[in-house]
Amino acid sequence: MSTLAKGQSKEVEASYASINEYIKKVLQLIEKNEVTEAEAKWITKETVDGFREHVNPGFLEYRKTVTIDTQFAAVEWSDEGSCFKDVNGKKYIDCLGGFGIYNVGHRNPKVVKAVQHQLQRQALHSQDLLDPLRAMLAKILAEITPGDLQYSFFTNSGTESVEAALKLAKMYSDRTTFISTTRAFHGKSLGSLSGTAKGMFRKPFLPLIPGFRHVPFGDIDMMRKTFETCALVGEDVAAVLLEPIQGEGGIILPPKGYLKQVRELCNQYDALLIFDEVQTGMGRTGKMFAAELYEVVPDILCLAKAFGGGVMPAGAIVGSEKVFKSFFPNPFMHTTTFGGNPLACAAAIATIDVLIEENLPARAAEIGTYFLEGLKAAAEGHDDKVMEIRGQGLMIGIEFHNDEIGYALSKGMFDEGILVAGTLVNSKTIRIEPPLTISMEEVDQVIKTFKQVLNHLSEK
């Protein structure tokens, strides 16, 4: 009997032997750059069966990549540049970008190289000694973020960044009231979900963290009245939590001057301003951070998604010293085992290098303007289907009159080799969030396909 199964029954030992054979087959497939037709069929079947029986069968109903009888799915297998391929070798232009994680492209060579080199030396840190890349990345962030943002805490995801920001705000003062906005999306862990607006995500988990109030995004008068009311009843506001441009809410841009007015209200009432730039950050909107676009400096800036370069899960919050010093006496008040690990830090440092060296924020602004104008021109004559096309940089939303049109358009474009998707909070709106490295030829192809699919839907 093997050491692994010593003391186990023969049935358990046989089970280990069987699954180990399966594991070896999977590992051998991972090593391959290309798979055979037979292997592709096996991978597809295992994927569909695995989702049905061991992950969540709901995904088979949700994904546009799955046939009606759920027997076949487009299974992604490899990626590069602005595209990915499924297991059968079909190539897709990625205009979803992993919900905004591929700002520097798929498997950017500089980011991959940095992670590989770090992996050859040390993958994770000891948790006790000082890890150098965390310090170096924090210094870089202090230099490139706006205003007096100086100290960083590193996370693994966007919702973790928001959680860290909320806890830091609570440590800063004894206040417990937070203002968020309608259509906001800040994540789905309990704290960030309390700031998220969509009832479908919130209701099953009520009551959430107390103290959150939601006001309409862009309504500065309601924001002001909420501040006044909270002060009158002794529930002073600790912080306002905002996305500078709402992503999951449907790519909603703020009214002119709105964010500056919110900043002024926070100053007036001694409340903190938290910008959730998980989706807008890292060059997406035409500036390194959307805060720069609107000339507003928050007290805490939340990052994730593209922060890891599309290679490593990575996130961060960056705060001013006056706020962050609440964590100084006991740095263990909020920790995470894997946040700020060497591989993630290497990826983030390389990502920032690519963004600066290739001037990708400015490129996003230029190509975004071209993209937006092209999509609007393609939608002319389809007012019965397309309600509005809006955006900033390469963060573009196409809003339809109903969910069904949006889904049909997304499915039609996918069939033609272009991936787009609806937003989580506003399903009538599909997003266009390609890598900032997307070529002009690819942009033209997306616009052409968008027009073709719209025309086809009109002929039905």
N, C-alpha and C positions, 0 to 999 in steps of 0.2 A: 504494500500500500504506500502511496506517495506521502511525503511529509505534509503536503497541503491537506490531504484527506485523512491523515492518521486519526484514528478514533471515530471516524465517520462510518456510516453504513455503506454497503456495496452500492446501494442505489444512489447515494450522494456522490460517491467516487465516480460512478458512471456518468452522473450529471455533470460533474466537473470536467471529465474527459470530453464529453460532447460539446460543452460550451467553449472549452479551450480550443477545440478544433475550429469552431466557428470564429473565435477571436483571431486565430492565426490567418484565416481566410480574409477577414476584414483588414488586418494589418498588411497583408500582402497587396490588397487592392489600394491601400493608402500609399504604398510605395510606388505605384504605377503612375506614369504621366498619361498614358492612354489605356483604355480598356477595350476588350473585344465586344462584339455585338452580343454574344452570349452573356458576358459579364455585365454589360449594361442592362440587359433584361433582368438578370438576377438582382442587381442593385435596385432597380425600379420596383420589383416585386417586394423585396425585403423592406424598402422604404415605405411603401404604401401599407403593407401588412404591419410593420412596426408602429406606424402612426395610429393605425386602427386599433391595435391590440395592446400597445405599451406606452404610447405618448399621449395622444388625445384624438379620438376619431372626429371631433369637431373640426379639426384643421382640414380634413378631407372634404368637408362641406363648404368650408370658407374659401380655400385657395382656388383662384381662377385657373391654376395650372393643373387641376385635377379634372378628369372627365366625369360626366354625369354619373356613370356607374362606379366611379372611384376605383376602377381597375388599372388606370394608367395615370401617371403624373409626370410633369416635367421636373426632373430631379437635377438640381444644380450640382456641378462637379468641379469646375475650374473657373478661374477668372484672371483678368489682366486688363490694365488700362481703364477704359470706360465700359468694358463689356464683361460678360460671363458666358460660360457654355454649360448646356445641360449634359447629362451623362451620354446622350446620343450624339453629341458634337454640335448641336444647333447653337448658334451664337446670338446673343441678345444685347442690345444697347441698354445699359442700366440707367434709367431716368428716375429710379426710386432711390438708388444709392444707399440701400440698407437703412432707409429712413434717415439718411443724412450722415452716414459714417464714412463714406468714401471720398472725402473732399480732395485728397491727393491721389485719387485713383485706386484701382484694385491692385493689391500687391505692389505698391510703389517700391521700386528697387532699393532706394535709399533707406526706406523704413524697414524692409525685409532684411537688408544687410546689417543694419544696426541691431536688430533683434537677434539675428543669427550669431553675430559676434559676441553679444552679451550672453547668449545661451551657451556658447562654448566656454565661457568663463564662470558664470554664476547665473542661475535662473531666478531663484527667489532669495530673499534676504533672511538673516538669522533671527530677526525681530528684536535683537538686543544691541548689536553693534550699530554704529552710524553708517547708513548706506549712502554712498556718494552721489548717485544719480538723482536721488530724491532732492538733495540739497541743490544740485546744479539745475535741475528742472524748475525748482521753486524760484531760483534766481532769475532764470530766463523769463518766467511768467511775470515776475515783479517788473521786469524791464519792458515787456510788450503790452501788458494790460494798462488800461487808462488810469489817470489820476494817481492816487496814493495807495492803490492796491499793492500789498507788499508780501503777505504771508499766504502760504498754500497748505491745503490738506488734500491728500489724494485718495480717490475712490476707484471703484470698478465700473460704475454705470451712472446714468443720469439721475435715476431716482435716489441713489446713494448720495449724490452730490447735493440734491435738494434736501434730503434728510439732514446732512451735515450742516447745511446753511441754516435750517430751522433750529437745530440744536444750538448752533453758535449764537443765533439771534436771541434765543431764550437765556443763554448764559450771559449775554451782554447786559440785559436788564431783567427786572422782575416782572415784566409785562408778558402776557400770554395771548394777546389778540393779534391775529394775522389777517391781512386783507389780500384776497386773491380776486380773480376776475372770472366772469362767465366765459365759456369756451376754452378756458385754460387747461393745459395738460402739463403736469409736473412729475408724473410717474404713478406707480401703483402700489408702492409700499405704504403703510398706513399714514405716515406723516405727509408724504408727498401727495398721496391720494386725497388727503384732507384739503389740499390746495387745488387739486384737479376738479374740474367743473361737471363733467358728464355724469348724469344721474345713474346711467346703466352700470358704470364702473363702481359707483359709490354705494348704491342702495344695499347690495348684499352684505356689506361690511360695516353698516352703521351700528352703533355710533362710532364715528371716527375721532380723531384728536380734537378735543374741544377748543373753541376760541377762533375758528376760522369763519370769516365772512366773505361773501362773494358779491362783487359789484360789476356792472356791465363794463366790458373792456372798452376803453376810449371815452368813457363818460366821466369827465373830470369833476363835474358838479356832484355826481353821486359819490365819488371818491371823497370829495371834501366834506359832504354831509355825514358820511360814515365816520371820518376822523372826528368831526365835531361831536357826533352822537356818542362815540366810544369814550371821548374825553369827559363828556357830561355825566355818564353813568359809571365812571371810575374804571373803565375797561380800556385804558389807553393802548394804542396800537404799538406792538413790538416791531413789526416790519410789514412792508408791502412786498408781495411776491409776484413778479411779472415776467412774462416773455416779452422782450422788446417787439418782436413780431411773432404772433401766435402761429405755431406750426401745425400741430395736430388739430387745432380749432378751424383750420381751413385756409392757412396763409393769410392771416388778417393783419394788415398794416395799421399802426397807430395813427390817429389824427395828428395833424401838424401841431407841434408844441406840446402834445399830451405828456410825453415822458418827462420833459423838463418841468412841467407843472406838477407831476407826481413827485419828482425830486424835491421841488420847493415845499410841497406839503409835508414830506418826510422831515425836511429840515425844520419846518415850523413846529412840528409836534414831536421832535426828537425821536423819530422812528427810523428804522433802517430800511434801506431799499435793496432788495435782492433781485438781481437779474438772472433769470434762468436762460442761459445762452447755450444750453445743451444742443439745440438744433441750429441756432443762429450764429454760433461762434465758429472760430477757425476759418474765417474767410468767406463763409457761405453768402453773406449779404452784400459783399463788395468792400467790406472793411474786415480787418482781422476779427473785430468784435462789433456787434450791432450797436453797442453802447457808444462807440466812436461815431457811428453813422448819425446818431441823434444827439451827439455832444452832451451825453449824460454819464456821470461817473456813479456807479452803484457802490454800496458799502460792501456787498458780497456778490461775486460773480460765479455762477455755476457752469461747469463745462463737462462734456463727456462726448458720446458719439464719435465725431471725427477726431477727437483729441488723441486717440490711439492710432491714428493713421490708417484705419481700416484693417489693421493687423492684430492689435492687442486691445482687449477691453480696458479702458482707462477713463478716468474722470478726475475732476478737481474742483475745489472751491478756492477762490482767491479773495482775500479780505484785507481791509485796511488795518493798521496796527491797533487803532483805538478799539476796533471790534474784536480782532483776533487775540488780543492780550487776555481775554477772558479764559482762553485755553492754556495760557502760559503756566499758571501755578501747578496745574495737574494735566499734562498732555495726554493722560490716559482716560480723560473724561469721554472722549470719543475716539475710537480706533477701528481699524479694519485689518484683518490678517493680510490680505493681498493688495490692498490699496497702496500705490506707490512702489510696487515691486520693480526690480531692476529691468525686467523685460518690458513692462508697460512704460517705464520712464524712458528707456532707450527709444521706444517707438514714438513717444510724444516729442522727445527732443528732435528726432529725425523728421517728424511731421512738421514741426515749426520751421526747421531748416528748409524743407521743400517749399512751404508756403511763402517764406521770405525770398529765397533764391529765385524761385520761378514767378514771383510777384502774382501769386494766384488770387489774392483778394481783389486786386484791380482787374485781373482777367475775368473773375466772376461778374464784376460790375459791367464790363464791356460786353461779354458774351450774353449775360443775362438780359441786357437791353435788346440785343439783336433777337434773342430767343423769344422774348415777350412780344415784340412787335410782329415777329413771324407767326406766332400762334394766333395772335389777334387777327391778322390778315387771313389766316387759314379758316378762322371761324366766321368770317363774314358771310352773311346769308343763312346762318344757322342760329338765329336768335331764339328760335323755338326750342333749341336744345341747350345752347351755351348761355348762361346768365352773365358771367363775368370772368375775365382772365386778369389776374393781378400778381404782383410779386415784387421782389427786390433782390437784385443779384441773381444767383442761380437757386432761388427759393421761390418757385412759381406755383400758383394754384389755379386750376381751371374748375370753376363752379358751374354745375348743371342745374336744370330745373328740378330734377329728382334723382334719387339714388339709382334707379334702373338705367337711366341714360349713362350715368357715370360708370356703372359696372360694365355696360355693353361696350363703351368706348375703351375702357381698360382692357377688357378681354380681346377686343378687336386688335388693339395695338400689340398685345402680347402675342397673338397669333402671327403677327407680322414681324416679330422679333424685337419688340421694344417693351421694356418693363416699366409700368407706372402703377400707382395704387392710390386708393382713397386715403383720407386721413381718419384717424381713430375717433375724433370728436365730431367731425362734420363729414359724413360719408357721401354727401353730394359733391364734394370737392376732391379731385384727384391732384396729386402733387407731382411737380417736375423738380427733382433734386438730384441731378446727375453729378458725377465727379467734376470738380472745377477744372479738370484737365481734359474735358470732353472736346473733341475736335469740331471745327466748323462744319466739316462734312457730315459728322454724326448729328449735329444740331439740325442741319438741313434735312437729313433723312427723317428725323423725328417729326419735324414740321410737315414734311410731305406726307408721312404716314398718318399723322393726325388729321390732315385734310381729307385723305382718301377714306379713312374710317368714318369720318363725319358724313361724307357724301354717301357712303354705303348705307349708313344708318337711315339717312333721309330717303333712300330709295325703297326701304322696306315698307 
